Amino acid sequence: MLERRGAEDVEIIEIARVYNKIIVTIDKDFGYLAVSQTPPGLILLRPKDLRIPNRLKTILRALELGERLYGYITVVTETIIR
């Protein structure tokens, strides 16, 4: 896993492309950028409760989709994956 706190969004997308990694974020601006920059995949977390345990639970729900996450922007809430 790469941690690039403070890096520009475009730089993070490029790193994701180079390493063929899916980006996991709560930053909805990535959703707009990902449409034109096309990372290998994007998981956009939209939980109402932003505490770490709830974010982790939301990520684990999304990861159950496995390889199907590649090539898509996936929005995940406590109740919906779309």
C-alpha positions as a Markdown table, in Angstrom:
| # | Residue | x | y | z |
|---|---|---|---|---|
| 1 | Met | 0.0 | 0.0 | 0.0 |
| 2 | Leu | 1.3 | 3.5 | -0.9 |
| 3 | Glu | 0.6 | 6.4 | 1.4 |
| 4 | Arg | 1.1 | 9.7 | -0.3 |
| 5 | Arg | -0.5 | 12.3 | 2.1 |
| 6 | Gly | -0.3 | 15.7 | 0.6 |
| 7 | Ala | 0.4 | 14.5 | -2.9 |
| 8 | Glu | -1.6 | 16.1 | -5.8 |
| 9 | Asp | -4.6 | 14.1 | -7.0 |
| 10 | Val | -3.1 | 13.7 | -10.5 |
| 11 | Glu | 0.1 | 12.3 | -9.0 |
| 12 | Ile | -1.8 | 9.8 | -7.0 |
| 13 | Ile | -3.7 | 8.6 | -10.0 |
| 14 | Glu | -0.4 | 8.2 | -12.0 |
| 15 | Ile | 1.1 | 6.2 | -9.1 |
| 16 | Ala | -2.1 | 4.0 | -9.1 |
| 17 | Arg | -1.7 | 3.5 | -12.9 |
| 18 | Val | 2.1 | 2.5 | -12.6 |
| 19 | Tyr | 1.4 | 0.0 | -9.8 |
| 20 | Asn | -2.0 | -1.1 | -11.1 |
| 21 | Lys | -3.7 | -0.2 | -7.8 |
| 22 | Ile | -7.2 | 0.9 | -6.9 |
| 23 | Ile | -7.5 | 4.2 | -5.1 |
| 24 | Val | -9.5 | 4.3 | -1.9 |
| 25 | Thr | -10.6 | 7.7 | -0.8 |
| 26 | Ile | -13.3 | 9.8 | 0.9 |
| 27 | Asp | -12.4 | 12.8 | -1.4 |
| 28 | Lys | -15.2 | 13.1 | -3.9 |
| 29 | Asp | -13.1 | 15.3 | -6.1 |
| 30 | Phe | -11.3 | 12.1 | -7.1 |
| 31 | Gly | -14.5 | 10.9 | -8.7 |
| 32 | Tyr | -14.6 | 13.9 | -11.0 |
| 33 | Leu | -10.9 | 13.6 | -11.8 |
| 34 | Ala | -11.0 | 9.8 | -12.3 |
| 35 | Val | -13.5 | 10.2 | -15.2 |
| 36 | Ser | -10.8 | 11.9 | -17.3 |
| 37 | Gln | -7.7 | 10.5 | -15.8 |
| 38 | Thr | -8.8 | 6.8 | -15.6 |
| 39 | Pro | -7.0 | 5.1 | -12.7 |
| 40 | Pro | -7.2 | 1.3 | -12.6 |
| 41 | Gly | -10.1 | 1.7 | -10.2 |
| 42 | Leu | -11.5 | 4.0 | -7.5 |
| 43 | Ile | -13.4 | 3.3 | -4.3 |
| 44 | Leu | -15.1 | 6.4 | -3.1 |
| 45 | Leu | -16.2 | 6.0 | 0.5 |
| 46 | Arg | -19.3 | 8.0 | 1.5 |
| 47 | Pro | -20.1 | 6.8 | 5.0 |
| 48 | Lys | -22.2 | 9.2 | 7.2 |
| 49 | Asp | -20.0 | 8.3 | 10.2 |
| 50 | Leu | -16.4 | 9.2 | 9.3 |
| 51 | Arg | -14.8 | 7.6 | 12.3 |
| 52 | Ile | -12.0 | 5.1 | 11.4 |
| 53 | Pro | -13.9 | 1.9 | 12.5 |
| 54 | Asn | -16.8 | 2.8 | 10.3 |
| 55 | Arg | -14.5 | 3.7 | 7.3 |
| 56 | Leu | -12.8 | 0.3 | 7.7 |
| 57 | Lys | -16.1 | -1.5 | 7.8 |
| 58 | Thr | -17.2 | 0.3 | 4.6 |
| 59 | Ile | -13.9 | -0.6 | 2.8 |
| 60 | Leu | -14.2 | -4.3 | 3.8 |
| 61 | Arg | -17.7 | -4.3 | 2.3 |
| 62 | Ala | -16.3 | -3.0 | -1.0 |
| 63 | Leu | -13.4 | -5.3 | -1.1 |
| 64 | Glu | -15.7 | -8.3 | -1.1 |
| 65 | Leu | -16.2 | -7.5 | -4.8 |
| 66 | Gly | -12.5 | -8.3 | -5.4 |
| 67 | Glu | -11.3 | -8.1 | -9.0 |
| 68 | Arg | -14.6 | -6.7 | -10.2 |
| 69 | Leu | -13.5 | -3.3 | -8.7 |
| 70 | Tyr | -10.9 | -2.8 | -11.4 |
| 71 | Gly | -11.9 | -0.4 | -14.2 |
| 72 | Tyr | -14.7 | 1.2 | -12.2 |
| 73 | Ile | -15.5 | 4.1 | -9.9 |
| 74 | Thr | -17.3 | 2.4 | -7.0 |
| 75 | Val | -19.2 | 4.4 | -4.5 |
| 76 | Val | -19.7 | 2.8 | -1.1 |
| 77 | Thr | -22.0 | 3.8 | 1.8 |
| 78 | Glu | -23.0 | 1.9 | 4.8 |
| 79 | Thr | -26.0 | 0.4 | 2.9 |
| 80 | Ile | -25.2 | 0.7 | -0.9 |
| 81 | Ile | -22.4 | -0.3 | -3.3 |
| 82 | Arg | -22.8 | 1.2 | -6.7 |
